[in-house]
């Protein structure tokens, strides 16, 4: 049985907390973790810098010591600059000692975090059947801490996780298995489709026999001859003429105003974090096939009477009463 490990953030934990949820066709393991920027639970993996710290200390020390010589003389002025040079040197020594201490603590924490991750992996391997594929999915707040990206290539925690954790990240939200799972929620007869992916045509055909209307919004660059041929065949096969509208610009979907007088099923393949939903009739259903968490927050927090579904939202709520 294929396994999905879903990591989500949970505060005030001392170690990962895993729960197994047997879904109909796969195994879901939900794992709560308390991680932050360069922090694995209580282990801070990067050294903590003092506020206003000058790591080298050279600039201020040199300027103040040699500044006293430039002043010359042997009176109060010279003595004052000499004392300032001494205090600068002592402050530099203090900061250097603190820096080394902080680095030793961070190195020790990285070693401890590595041990804890490997111990957790051993526990997880007892739950996973290695005959089947195992992939990991991350809530956004966890992903930015654990997954190495081009923007955060130097993250100690992400690099450590990559070294210790062998399972690949899940990227199959648009695979037919997961698309079909969401389509079970498409119970209304009027449909709006947003964007296109390799599974869009299959999804539209799966819903065609219960459709009374279909409006499809596409970026102009995606309105290809292949799409037009599909719509012609769709009409010939199911007798339903889809209303196709093309959109211009990079943020085309963010400017789209969806307005309906009756509830609709929105089949969202756009992958965009923001598509205005305020014009939809109450009772509408939004299926987000790309599982964009920011979009989930926007729709659910507005309480506009729209039911939102995504694969991540299913994993988020699985096992909860």
C-alpha positions as CSV (number, residue, x, y, z in Angstrom):
1,X,0.0,0.0,0.0
2,X,1.5,3.4,-1.0
3,X,2.3,5.6,1.9
4,X,2.1,9.4,2.3
5,X,3.8,11.0,5.3
6,X,2.3,14.4,5.9
7,X,4.3,16.8,8.1
8,X,2.5,19.6,9.9
9,X,3.5,22.1,12.5
10,X,2.5,21.6,16.1
11,X,3.9,23.7,18.9
12,X,5.2,22.7,22.3
13,X,6.4,19.2,21.2
14,X,9.6,17.7,22.4
15,X,9.7,15.1,19.6
16,X,7.8,14.2,16.4
17,X,4.3,12.8,17.0
18,X,3.1,10.3,14.4
19,X,-0.4,8.9,13.9
20,X,-1.4,6.4,11.3
21,X,-4.6,6.9,9.3
22,X,-5.7,4.1,7.0
23,X,-7.4,5.6,4.0
24,X,-9.3,3.6,1.4
25,X,-6.4,3.1,-1.1
26,X,-3.3,4.3,0.7
27,X,-1.7,4.7,4.1
28,X,-1.5,8.2,5.5
29,X,0.9,9.0,8.4
30,X,0.4,12.4,9.9
31,X,3.5,13.7,11.7
32,X,3.4,16.8,14.0
33,X,6.7,18.6,14.3
34,X,7.8,21.7,16.2
35,X,10.3,23.3,13.8
36,X,11.3,26.9,13.0
37,X,13.9,28.8,11.2
38,X,17.1,26.8,11.9
39,X,15.4,25.1,14.8
40,X,14.6,21.4,15.3
41,X,12.3,21.3,18.4
42,X,14.5,22.7,21.2
43,X,17.7,22.5,19.2
44,X,18.9,25.8,17.7
45,X,21.1,24.8,14.8
46,X,22.7,28.1,13.9
47,X,24.7,30.3,16.3
48,X,22.9,33.2,17.9
49,X,24.5,36.5,17.1
50,X,24.5,39.4,19.6
51,X,22.5,42.4,18.6
52,X,24.8,44.8,16.7
53,X,27.6,42.2,16.7
54,X,30.8,43.0,14.8
55,X,32.2,39.5,14.2
56,X,35.7,40.7,13.3
57,X,35.9,43.5,15.7
58,X,38.8,44.8,13.7
59,X,37.4,48.1,12.4
60,X,36.5,49.7,15.7
61,X,39.5,48.3,17.5
62,X,42.0,49.5,15.0
63,X,40.5,52.9,14.5
64,X,40.3,53.6,18.2
65,X,43.8,52.4,19.1
66,X,45.6,54.1,16.2
67,X,43.3,57.1,16.5
68,X,45.0,57.8,19.9
69,X,48.4,57.8,18.2
70,X,47.2,60.2,15.5
71,X,46.0,62.5,18.2
72,X,49.5,62.5,19.8
73,X,50.4,64.3,23.0
74,X,50.6,63.0,26.5
75,X,47.8,64.7,28.3
76,X,44.1,63.8,29.1
77,X,43.2,63.5,25.4
78,X,45.9,60.8,24.8
79,X,45.1,59.0,27.9
80,X,41.4,59.0,27.1
81,X,42.0,57.5,23.7
82,X,44.3,54.8,25.2
83,X,41.5,53.7,27.6
84,X,39.1,53.6,24.8
85,X,41.4,51.4,22.8
86,X,41.7,49.0,25.8
87,X,37.9,48.9,26.3
88,X,37.5,48.2,22.6
89,X,40.0,45.3,22.8
90,X,38.3,43.9,25.8
91,X,34.9,44.1,24.2
92,X,36.2,42.4,21.1
93,X,37.6,39.5,23.3
94,X,34.3,39.2,25.0
95,X,32.4,39.0,21.7
96,X,34.9,36.5,20.3
97,X,34.5,34.2,23.3
98,X,30.7,34.4,23.0
99,X,30.9,33.7,19.3
100,X,33.0,30.5,19.9
101,X,30.7,29.4,22.7
102,X,27.6,30.0,20.4
103,X,29.2,28.0,17.6
104,X,30.1,25.1,19.9
105,X,26.5,25.0,21.1
106,X,25.1,25.1,17.6
107,X,27.4,22.4,16.5
108,X,26.4,20.2,19.4
109,X,22.7,20.9,18.6
110,X,23.2,19.9,15.0
111,X,24.7,16.6,16.1
112,X,21.8,16.0,18.5
113,X,19.2,16.9,15.9
114,X,20.8,14.5,13.4
115,X,20.6,11.7,16.0
116,X,16.9,12.5,16.7
117,X,16.0,12.6,13.0
118,X,17.7,9.2,12.4
119,X,16.0,7.7,15.5
120,X,12.7,9.0,14.2
121,X,13.4,7.5,10.8
122,X,14.0,4.1,12.4
123,X,10.6,4.3,14.0
124,X,8.9,5.3,10.8
125,X,10.4,2.5,8.8
126,X,8.6,0.1,11.1
127,X,5.3,1.5,9.8
128,X,6.2,1.6,6.1
129,X,6.0,-1.4,3.7
130,X,9.1,-1.0,1.6
131,X,7.5,-2.8,-1.3
132,X,5.5,0.3,-2.0
133,X,6.3,3.9,-2.7
134,X,6.6,6.3,0.2
135,X,6.5,10.1,-0.4
136,X,6.4,13.1,2.0
137,X,4.2,16.1,1.9
138,X,4.7,19.2,4.0
139,X,2.5,21.9,5.3
140,X,3.9,25.2,4.1
141,X,5.2,26.3,7.5
142,X,7.2,23.0,7.8
143,X,8.4,22.9,4.2
144,X,10.2,26.2,4.3
145,X,12.2,24.9,7.3
146,X,13.0,21.3,6.1
147,X,13.2,21.4,2.3
148,X,16.2,22.7,0.6
149,X,15.4,25.3,-2.0
150,X,17.3,27.6,-4.3
151,X,16.4,30.6,-2.1
152,X,17.6,28.8,1.1
153,X,20.4,26.6,0.0
154,X,22.5,27.4,3.1
155,X,19.9,26.4,5.7
156,X,21.6,24.0,8.2
157,X,18.4,22.3,9.2
158,X,17.2,21.8,5.6
159,X,20.6,20.4,4.6
160,X,20.6,18.1,7.7
161,X,17.1,16.9,6.8
162,X,18.2,16.2,3.3
163,X,21.1,14.1,4.5
164,X,19.1,12.1,7.0
165,X,15.7,11.7,5.4
166,X,15.5,9.3,2.4
167,X,11.9,9.7,1.2
168,X,11.2,12.0,-1.8
169,X,8.7,14.9,-1.6
170,X,5.3,14.3,-3.0
171,X,4.5,16.1,-6.2
172,X,1.7,14.1,-7.7
173,X,-1.3,16.3,-6.8
174,X,-2.4,16.3,-10.5
175,X,-2.1,12.5,-11.0
176,X,-5.4,10.9,-11.9
177,X,-5.7,9.0,-8.6
178,X,-5.7,12.2,-6.6
179,X,-7.8,14.2,-9.1
180,X,-10.4,11.5,-9.1
181,X,-10.5,11.6,-5.2
182,X,-11.4,15.3,-5.3
183,X,-13.9,14.9,-8.1
184,X,-16.1,12.9,-5.8
185,X,-17.0,16.2,-4.2
186,X,-18.2,17.7,-7.5
187,X,-21.9,17.2,-6.9
188,X,-23.4,20.3,-8.6
189,X,-24.4,20.4,-12.2
190,X,-22.8,23.8,-13.2
191,X,-19.1,23.9,-13.6
192,X,-16.3,26.5,-13.8
193,X,-12.8,25.3,-14.8
194,X,-9.7,27.4,-14.2
195,X,-6.4,26.8,-16.0
196,X,-5.1,23.6,-17.5
197,X,-2.9,20.6,-16.6
198,X,-2.3,17.2,-18.0
199,X,-5.3,15.8,-16.2
200,X,-7.8,18.6,-17.0
201,X,-9.3,17.0,-20.1
202,X,-9.8,13.7,-18.2
203,X,-11.4,15.5,-15.3
204,X,-13.9,17.4,-17.5
205,X,-14.9,14.2,-19.3
206,X,-15.3,12.4,-15.9
207,X,-17.9,15.1,-15.0
208,X,-19.4,15.6,-18.4
209,X,-22.5,13.5,-18.0
210,X,-23.8,15.4,-15.0
211,X,-22.9,18.8,-16.4
212,X,-25.5,21.3,-17.3
213,X,-23.1,24.1,-18.1
214,X,-19.3,24.6,-18.3
215,X,-17.3,27.8,-18.3
216,X,-13.5,27.5,-18.8
217,X,-11.0,30.3,-18.1
218,X,-7.5,29.9,-19.6
219,X,-4.5,32.1,-20.1
220,X,-4.3,33.1,-23.7
221,X,-1.0,31.2,-24.2
222,X,-2.7,28.0,-23.0
223,X,-5.6,28.3,-25.5
224,X,-3.9,26.0,-28.1
225,X,-5.3,24.2,-31.2
226,X,-5.4,21.1,-29.0
227,X,-7.7,22.7,-26.5
228,X,-10.1,23.9,-29.3
229,X,-10.1,20.4,-30.8
230,X,-10.9,18.9,-27.4
231,X,-13.9,21.3,-27.0
232,X,-15.2,20.4,-30.4
233,X,-15.0,16.7,-29.6
234,X,-16.5,17.4,-26.1
235,X,-19.5,19.0,-27.8
236,X,-19.9,16.2,-30.3
237,X,-19.7,13.5,-27.5
238,X,-21.7,15.1,-24.8
239,X,-23.8,17.8,-26.5
240,X,-22.5,20.5,-24.2
241,X,-21.0,23.7,-25.6
242,X,-18.4,25.1,-23.2
243,X,-17.9,28.8,-22.8
244,X,-14.2,29.4,-23.2
245,X,-12.7,32.7,-22.1
246,X,-9.0,33.6,-22.4
247,X,-7.1,35.8,-19.9
248,X,-4.1,38.1,-20.5
249,X,-1.1,38.9,-18.3
250,X,0.9,37.1,-15.7
251,X,-1.5,37.7,-12.9
252,X,-4.6,37.1,-15.0
253,X,-6.4,34.9,-12.5
254,X,-5.8,37.4,-9.7
255,X,-7.8,39.9,-11.7
256,X,-10.5,37.5,-12.7
257,X,-13.9,38.3,-11.3
258,X,-16.0,35.1,-10.9
259,X,-19.7,35.9,-10.5
260,X,-22.5,33.3,-10.5
261,X,-26.1,33.5,-9.7
262,X,-26.3,29.8,-8.6
263,X,-23.9,27.5,-6.9
264,X,-21.1,26.0,-9.1
265,X,-18.3,23.5,-8.9
266,X,-15.0,25.2,-9.5
267,X,-12.4,22.9,-11.0
268,X,-9.2,24.8,-10.2
269,X,-6.1,23.7,-12.1
270,X,-4.5,27.2,-12.1
271,X,-1.9,26.7,-9.4
272,X,-2.4,30.4,-8.5
273,X,-2.4,31.4,-4.8
274,X,-5.1,34.0,-5.3
275,X,-8.2,33.8,-7.4
276,X,-11.1,36.1,-6.1
277,X,-14.1,34.0,-4.9
278,X,-16.3,36.7,-3.5
279,X,-18.7,36.7,-6.5
280,X,-19.6,33.0,-6.3
281,X,-23.0,32.0,-5.1
282,X,-23.2,30.5,-1.6
283,X,-23.2,26.7,-1.7
284,X,-20.5,26.6,-4.4
285,X,-17.8,24.0,-4.2
286,X,-14.1,24.7,-4.9
287,X,-11.8,21.9,-5.8
288,X,-8.2,23.0,-5.7
289,X,-6.2,20.3,-7.5
290,X,-2.9,21.9,-6.9
291,X,-3.4,22.1,-3.1
292,X,-2.3,25.8,-2.6
293,X,-2.5,26.4,1.2
294,X,-2.6,30.2,0.8
295,X,-5.7,29.8,-1.3
296,X,-7.3,27.6,1.3
297,X,-6.8,30.2,3.9
298,X,-8.2,33.0,1.8
299,X,-11.4,31.1,0.9
300,X,-12.0,29.5,4.3
301,X,-11.3,32.5,6.4
302,X,-13.7,34.7,4.4
303,X,-16.7,32.4,5.3
304,X,-18.4,33.1,2.0
305,X,-20.4,29.8,2.1
306,X,-18.0,28.0,-0.2
307,X,-16.9,24.5,0.4
308,X,-13.2,24.1,-0.3
309,X,-11.4,20.8,-1.0
310,X,-7.9,19.9,-1.7
311,X,-5.7,16.8,-1.1
312,X,-3.7,18.7,1.5
313,X,-6.9,19.7,3.3
314,X,-8.0,16.1,3.4
315,X,-4.6,15.1,4.9
316,X,-4.8,18.0,7.3
317,X,-8.2,16.8,8.7
318,X,-7.8,13.1,8.3
319,X,-8.4,11.1,11.5
320,X,-10.0,14.1,13.3
321,X,-13.5,13.5,14.6
